[in-house]
Amino acid sequence: MRAFICRTPDVDAEDVQSLMDLLHGQHGPVVFVDGGEVEAQAVDSTYGPLLMWAEAYRAMRDERIKKDADPQDALFLLTGIQNEAIFFAFSEAVGSGPGNHCVMVGGWKEFALRGFVHPTLHIIASNLIQGWMHTSMEEWAKWAHQKARGCISDFCQNKPDILLRLRTADVCDSCVAAFNAAIDEGKISAAAFHQCMQLVELSRTELCFHKRMKAAPLVSPIVVHGHRMKIWLTELNRELKIRGLTPRCLYLLYLKHPEGIAYERLDEHIDELIAIHQRVSGTKTREVLLDEFTNLFDPGDRSSLNQQISRLRGSLRNALGEDVLENYLWSSDSEVKTIPIAQEGGMVSFEN
């Protein structure tokens, strides 16, 4: 089955792409598809724009038709527009699958969380499970835990309870029995359940990591190693993943040049970039890459290069957080772009 991840125009596309990268990181029977932008009309209120549930349902139903969604497919609409009940998410049953779900992506800073990517990952995964379990949101609301237990079935009417649910990413004993019964009855496949729980655990792990980094910012050395030139944060014992081949190749180039490179002189490093790209991926010919990088560094049009740098910055921000980002990427104000840690002795090394 497919799960379409759509968004209203106010939601940042780069953050959604980071979310998609995490969703794609756990394989299973659910295939997550970037559904692009969806228009949903908000109404004016004393508290600002509001997205009425009926309008969200209409937009999601229309989008299912446009995408020729199958009855077993799910569709999620991410929006920063507040909804009439101020719920983190609300949903409706559609077809034979988990249904349609509207998820709020704003307001997470009120809970001392940096952004929406990791909490939304948790909500998508847990809502898929609840969508298979229950025929309506009303049914789920009656069944859910009104008093938070740190379970994916916590209702979280008291908003701060969401922090316990996110932090534990667990299933309580009573829900274990209910989920096992649902799997035995064929409501949920065991493979889909485990895929969703792996995503919930990934969300918990990333949230804990970023919380630790905020409490005690740590600038880790980088080692680039292996045939595919993986970027490894040694002190944190984790790979620094950069979305997109072009941003990753550009970052590797700058790591290799601690003296820095002005954007206007990137065309002098095309041969080096081609060599990096062929190691990292190896799927394109030299001629194709030469053409792509020549166009990317066109001095008359910086829009494509700026877009790639924006993607790079977004990947680093999501991987490391704002507190240490300035150590891993150049300032946009500087003419010659240098990575600060690359200029420090012993902080960046390359291993074959």
C-alpha positions, -999 to +999 in steps of 0.1 A: +000+000+000+010+036-004+009+065+021+008+099+003+025+127+023+009+160+011+013+196+025-004+229+024+017+257+008+027+272+041+047+240+051+085+242+043+093+219+014+129+212+026+116+200+060+091+177+043+119+163+022+138+156+054+107+138+067+105+118+035+141+107+039+133+093+074+102+076+062+121+060+034+147+048+058+126+019+072+115-005+045+083-025+047+049-029+030+040+008+034+055+028+005+057+065+013+051+089-016+057+127-017+022+140-026+033+176-031+012+207-024-026+207-016-048+238-014-071+240+017-091+271+024-088+285+059-114+308+075-107+340+095-112+339+132-103+360+163-072+337+167-061+339+131-067+315+102-084+283+111-086+251+090-120+235+096-121+198+097-147+196+069-125+216+046-095+194+054-115+163+047-127+178+014-092+186+003-079+152+011-108+134-006-102+155-037-065+147-036-072+110-034-091+112-067-064+133-084-038+107-073-060+077-082-054+064-047-064+028-041-089+020-013-061+006+009-039+037+005-035+063+032-032+101+027-017+126+051-020+164+048+006+183+067-004+219+076+008+248+097-028+262+098-044+257+132-075+235+132-108+242+150-102+218+178-065+225+182-057+187+178-023+175+169-040+154+142-075+143+131-086+117+106-114+099+088-119+064+075-117+060+038-118+028+018-103-003+033-070+012+045-059+036+073-078+065+058-071+103+056-051+121+083-045+159+087-014+166+109-005+199+125+032+208+120+032+242+138+036+250+174+063+225+184+085+252+198+059+256+225+070+222+237+107+230+234+111+210+202+132+223+174+109+216+145+081+194+132+101+166+114+106+141+142+073+146+160+054+144+127+073+111+119+059+097+152+023+109+144+023+095+109+035+061+120+012+058+150-018+072+131-013+045+105-016+019+132-047+035+147-063+039+112-060+002+107-074-005+142-104+017+142-133+026+118-135+062+129-117+089+149-146+089+174-141+051+180-104+057+185-110+086+209-132+065+231-106+036+231-075+058+236-058+065+270-073+097+284-045+096+310-011+095+294+010+063+299+037+070+274+020+048+249+013+055+212-024+053+221-023+083+245-050+108+235-030+138+248-060+161+254-036+177+279-011+190+253+021+186+272+013+149+275+026+146+239+062+149+253+058+117+273+043+099+242+071+111+220+099+103+245+089+068+254+076+057+219+062+026+236+032+003+236+015-004+270+005-039+280-032-035+273-024-022+238+000-051+231-030-075+235-052-053+214-026-050+186-019-087+186-057-094+183-059-070+154-030-087+136-046-121+142-079-108+128-061-094+097-068-057+104-030-050+105-002-070+089+026-079+113+051-064+088+033-031+085+030-029+123+067-034+128+076-009+101+055+017+118+070+009+152+105+012+138+096+047+126+082+056+160+115+044+176+135+064+150+115+095+160+123+089+197+160+083+190+163+115+169+144+136+194+166+123+222+198+130+202+188+166+194+178+172+231+212+160+242+229+182+216+210+212+228+218+205+264+255+199+257+265+211+222+293+189+208+314+197+178+325+163+165+355+156+142+346+143+107+362+113+090+354+106+054+359+070+046+351+041+024+347+038-014+314+058-012+330+086+009+307+083+039+308+113+062+312+100+098+309+121+130+333+102+152+325+117+186+288+111+180+293+077+164+268+084+135+268+092+099+262+127+087+236+121+060+232+148+033+201+146+011+208+148-026+240+138-045+249+173-056+248+189-021+267+159-008+294+163-035+297+200-029+301+194+009+328+168+003+346+193-020+346+220+006+358+196+033+388+188+010+395+225+007+399+241+041+412+273+025+377+278+011+363+284-024+343+314-036+312+304-055+326+323-085+355+299-086+336+266-083+339+261-120+376+256-115+369+224-095+345+207-119+370+178-125+374+172-088+336+173-083+331+147-112+356+124-095+338+128-061+304+122-078+316+091-096+329+077-063+298+085-043+274+073-070+291+061-102+258+061-122+265+090-146+291+094-173+318+121-172+301+139-201+267+141-184+283+153-151+305+179-170+273+194-185+254+194-152+282+211-132+289+236-159+252+246-159+251+246-121+280+271-119+267+295-146+277+329-134+246+345-150+222+323-130+229+313-094+194+300-087+203+264-092+234+266-070+215+285-043+189+258-043+215+231-038+232+251-010+198+255+006+193+217+005+227+212+020+220+237+048+187+220+055+203+186+058+230+198+082+204+217+103+182+186+106+211+163+113+229+185+139+206+213+151+211+251+150+234+251+181+264+237+162+255+244+126+279+273+123+308+250+129+299+227+099+289+252+072+302+285+059+286+319+066+264+331+037+279+365+042+315+355+035+329+358-001+353+328+002+332+300+017+351+280+043+339+253+067+352+263+102+359+227+114+379+220+082+402+249+092+410+233+126+438+209+127+427+173+130+390+180+128+385+166+092+403+137+078+400+114+047+405+077+048+406+054+017 
